Amino acid sequence: MTRSAAAILLLVVLAAFLVIAALPHQIGAIRIAGLSLLWWFGGVIAPVLAAIIAIAWLPGLPPPPRSK
């Protein structure tokens, strides 16, 4: 997977929060373990997905320059 595809996936994760908030009948307000679905997505699921995407598909730091 390329760096641009990983960046697009990260944007999709961010956009999913807005989609959940805009669902009809306040589906994002459904409570799971005392907290809303929107809270679970924004506070737990999205950050975990973003970390997995960043670690798995974004390249690491370039190697340090060699001294002469």
C-alpha angles and dihedrals in degrees: 000000000000128000092251092053090052090050090051090050090053090052090050090054089053093047091050089068090059091046092052090048091051097048114121123258091027094279089167088064094062107122123234116181090346096307129093122257089241090056092049091050096045096039104037118003100046096047091048092048091047092051092049092049093047095047096043103041112019113085120246127245117299115257115269116262115266117243120231 
